Amino acid sequence: MTEKEMFLNTWKREHATLLRVLKAYPADKLDMKPSEKSRTAKELAWTFANEQAVLEGALSGKVDFSKMPPMPATYDEIFVALETNRKKLMRKVQRVTSKQWNLKIPWMVGPGKMSKVRVADIAWVMLMDLVHHRGQFSVYLRLAGGNVPSIYGPTADEPWM
């Protein structure tokens, strides 16, 4: 299995789990945020689509954070955008050549510091950031009174035994 195939398989699996977590969130609590510095649940949910935009930029050779898509008005529109974009983006990654996958492009590596980083490494960062924010979102879900589905194992709401 190639690195790209491993990435695509992992992304597909992690995305399916992400959808279960997002769909479990109570629709009437989208404005909730656990602290003043935190984003609202809806804003955090939109983060997952922005991560896809980062990967899209990396595949084109430049990530431009000033061109992130605006957040839709409704939670349902977030799901549509997330799934539509993911399917298109997965097809794009499948077609990427080894040379494109290993191309180094400018990327942030610290506060105010840029360096050349492989597109593949940016793809993995996007995926690990998805996992990180999904964990964050599962805390929002618990605080909002929702049922947290299984992510990597049983939860209080979805015991396995």
Beta strands, then each sheet from edge to edge (+ up, - down):
strand 1: 104-110
strand 2: 113-118
sheet 1: 1+ 2-
end
